[in-house]
């Protein structure tokens, strides 16, 4: 039986810029380093899933699409737009709710779903 997702790691081009982007959506990050590994950022989301941001080094940046439920969809979109990041799709009503899509600093699509 599958249980809820416990960990998601994104390998990013610019660690601090990506941290700032996801923090703008409401995630709180702590800086971590395990043994001789790289400094990275970790955030435990509601429900317990951990999102970690690692420097990509020589690896390609992660290519993925994420989805977050947000309390204030219009406010989240405005925060992203004001900070100069890309809004790919303004809020619109779909079968599963009101959704907007923004782009993180590495070009990943981030779907924001109104709570």
Secondary structure, DSSP 4 states (H G I P E B T S, - for coil): ------EEEEEES-HHHHHHHHHHTT---EEE--TTS--EEEEEPTTS-EEEEEE-TTSPPP--EEEEEES-HHHHHHHHHHTT--EEEEEEEETTEEEEEEE-TTS-EEEEEE-
